[in-house]
Amino acid sequence: MTRIRLRFVNDFVDRHGRRRSYFRRPGAKAIALPGVPGSPEFMAAYNAALGGTPVPPPASSAPARTHTVNELVAAYLDGPQSPFGTLSPVTQRTRRYIFERFCAAHGDKRTHVIDDTGKPTMLLTRDHMQVIINEKAANPPTQRNLLFTLRALFQWAAAGGRVPDDPTIGVKRQKMKKTTGFKTWSEEEIARFEARHPVGTRPRLALALMLYTGLRRADVVRVGRQHIQKNVLIFDTGKTKGQEQSHLEIPVHPELARIIKVTPSEHLTFLTTSFGKPYTPGGIGGAMRDWCDEAGCDDVSSHGLRKACARRLAEAGATAAQIASITGHATLAEVQRYINAADRKHMARAAMAKLSGL
């Protein structure tokens, strides 16, 4: 589109993404020009300013401008002023999925309306938002993610003047029940998996990499021979990027070294698909699910191997700081649980030995 250039007119896009036009004659006060450059409304105001007469006020007979959820979400996802682009790829993918489902159900709803005097009125209220959140009460994790995503959207929109109010303020969600998370692999389950998948196979290599390094699946799919120097695995993890714990230097366990040596690999990553391509984090998670099912380990997963690594280190007497230097945990609170469990196990054995006179 050809840009219209008029004398004394300065137009730009403000920090909220709105186009502004001003008539700026040297030595005179700037005059705001309404409408789109070239429109009848704009040209009438421009000619008046150029002739030194008062700029006519905007017509008041225009209908109120409505704004929909679809429009707001589109601006958040793709707008130049949106913080969405600064989020991690995983978070972006998750939020896009949530927005797709939300817009499918509520995209045509109006967030607010602006009347002919320019006064905004919020239509999507807190009560409406609470009803939407309550609909997900049967699935607390889904409810939490939906509220967090919508809160990020409306906080950004309210701060930038895109909506007159943030309807997520005061909205409550059902509290999630505390769980222990992914199950930690037991020694019996590890032995069962190893019996089903012998040394030299892709499943056994995947098990060994996770069990003897404690790496998350998003990191283990990036590890290759180039990361091993003088029998030490030197690696920067992704989840704690920018923190001290993100850089790991893990001595390679003899069993892991043996399995790597006898497992064929001609790629930059140890773990590759049958097509010779590196696994994605989701891909290795799905593959581990299949391999676990084949071994009769139905209720454990790849993340449980990270916990098994921490458990083994705790049972071997490692301190919280020592375990964190392997697993890369950002805080010691989570690691301390493994140490406490190991201590209780050792004390229980010692106590029973005393009772038995051993």
C-alpha positions, -999 to 999 in steps of 0.1 A, spaced: 0 0 0 13 35 -9 18 56 21 2 91 18 26 119 26 10 153 35 27 185 45 31 190 83 17 155 90 36 132 113 21 97 117 35 68 138 25 36 157 24 41 195 35 16 221 0 1 222 1 -6 185 -23 22 176 -16 44 146 -15 81 155 -15 112 131 -6 148 141 -6 180 122 26 198 133 32 232 119 65 248 131 58 272 160 22 259 165 6 234 188 3 199 174 -32 189 164 -44 153 165 -60 141 132 -88 115 134 -93 85 111 -71 69 86 -48 91 64 -67 97 32 -102 91 46 -129 118 44 -127 124 81 -89 127 81 -88 150 50 -115 173 65 -95 177 97 -62 182 77 -76 209 54 -91 227 84 -57 226 102 -39 237 71 -62 266 67 -60 276 103 -96 268 112 -107 246 141 -106 209 134 -141 195 133 -149 170 161 -153 133 151 -188 123 140 -208 110 170 -233 90 149 -209 61 144 -219 29 161 -200 16 191 -168 -4 183 -168 -39 196 -138 -60 205 -138 -98 206 -118 -125 223 -105 -137 189 -91 -102 182 -74 -99 216 -58 -134 214 -45 -127 179 -29 -95 190 -13 -113 220 1 -141 199 14 -122 170 15 -85 180 48 -66 179 43 -53 214 34 -87 229 56 -105 254 45 -139 240 75 -141 217 99 -140 248 84 -172 262 102 -205 258 91 -226 228 75 -252 251 55 -225 269 45 -209 235 33 -243 222 13 -250 253 -4 -216 254 -12 -217 217 -30 -250 223 -49 -235 253 -59 -204 233 -71 -225 204 -95 -244 226 -105 -212 245 -113 -193 213 -132 -223 198 -156 -219 227 -155 -182 235 -138 -165 205 -168 -146 193 -176 -131 228 -170 -94 231 -144 -84 257 -156 -48 259 -174 -21 239 -165 16 232 -194 39 228 -196 70 205 -181 92 233 -150 70 236 -160 54 270 -151 17 273 -174 -8 290 -162 -42 300 -185 -70 288 -164 -100 298 -166 -97 336 -150 -115 365 -182 -134 370 -181 -146 334 -144 -156 338 -151 -175 371 -178 -195 353 -154 -204 325 -127 -215 350 -152 -234 371 -161 -255 340 -126 -271 343 -129 -279 380 -129 -317 374 -94 -314 360 -74 -292 384 -41 -291 363 -61 -281 332 -80 -255 352 -47 -241 366 -31 -238 331 -61 -222 316 -63 -195 344 -25 -188 342 -27 -184 304 -58 -162 305 -43 -141 333 -12 -135 313 -34 -124 283 -56 -100 303 -28 -85 324 -9 -76 292 -41 -63 276 -51 -42 306 -16 -28 310 -16 -17 274 -51 -2 274 -65 -29 251 -92 -37 276 -105 -14 304 -101 -40 331 -85 -74 339 -114 -98 344 -91 -125 359 -84 -105 391 -101 -123 420 -109 -154 400 -103 -185 421 -94 -220 410 -98 -254 428 -66 -262 447 -47 -292 434 -41 -321 457 -5 -325 466 11 -356 450 45 -372 449 46 -367 411 62 -393 389 69 -426 405 106 -433 413 118 -465 398 126 -493 422 156 -516 418 132 -544 409 117 -524 381 152 -514 368 163 -550 368 131 -560 349 137 -534 323 173 -545 319 163 -581 315 139 -573 287 162 -548 269 198 -561 268 230 -541 264 235 -528 229 199 -519 223 184 -484 221 161 -489 251 190 -500 273 211 -470 263 182 -447 270 177 -462 305 215 -459 313 218 -423 301 189 -412 323 197 -434 353 234 -426 355 232 -389 347 198 -378 361 192 -357 330 157 -347 321 144 -361 288 145 -327 272 183 -327 278 191 -364 273 180 -363 237 208 -337 230 237 -356 246 263 -371 223 300 -382 223 311 -346 219 299 -338 254 323 -364 270 358 -352 277 383 -373 297 355 -395 309 334 -365 322 301 -355 307 302 -317 303 267 -303 295 246 -272 298 210 -281 306 181 -262 291 155 -258 319 178 -239 343 194 -218 317 212 -188 331 215 -203 366 246 -218 381 230 -253 382 226 -253 344 263 -263 338 270 -299 347 302 -319 348 293 -355 356 319 -383 358 307 -410 335 297 -441 355 316 -473 344 283 -491 335 272 -462 314 306 -461 296 304 -498 289 269 -495 274 278 -464 253 309 -483 239 290 -513 227 259 -495 214 262 -485 177 260 -447 172 272 -426 142 253 -394 151 259 -363 172 233 -376 197 234 -410 214 197 -415 211 183 -416 176 151 -430 160 151 -459 136 154 -433 108 186 -419 123 170 -387 135 175 -373 171 145 -379 194 124 -350 205 116 -348 242 81 -360 236 93 -387 212 117 -402 237 90 -400 264 66 -420 241 93 -445 232 102 -451 269 65 -457 275 64 -484 249 97 -499 262 84 -499 298 52 -516 287 72 -543 269 92 -549 302 61 -550 323 69 -517 340 35 -502 336 35 -474 362 69 -459 357 81 -434 331 113 -416 319 111 -389 345 110 -415 373 146 -425 362 158 -391 372 143 -397 406 159 -431 408 193 -415 401 188 -391 430 175 -420 452 206 -441 445 229 -412 453 211 -405 486 212 -441 496 250 -441 488 254 -413 514 257 -383 490 248 -349 504 221 -326 490 247 -304 473 264 -334 458 232 -348 444 222 -314 430 256 -312 413 246 -343 393 209 -337 388 211 -299 383 182 -292 407 179 -254 412 171 -258 449 181 -283 475 146 -287 491 135 -313 466 168 -332 468 165 -333 506 135 -355 503 155 -383 488 181 -379 516 154 -380 543 139 -411 528 173 -428 526 181 -418 562 148 -433 574 155 -465 556 190 -468 571 177 -460 606 149 -485 603 174 -512 595 196 -502 624 167 -501 648 155 -535 638 190 -549 641 191 -537 677 157 -552 684 169 -585 669 201 -584 689 222 -584 657 
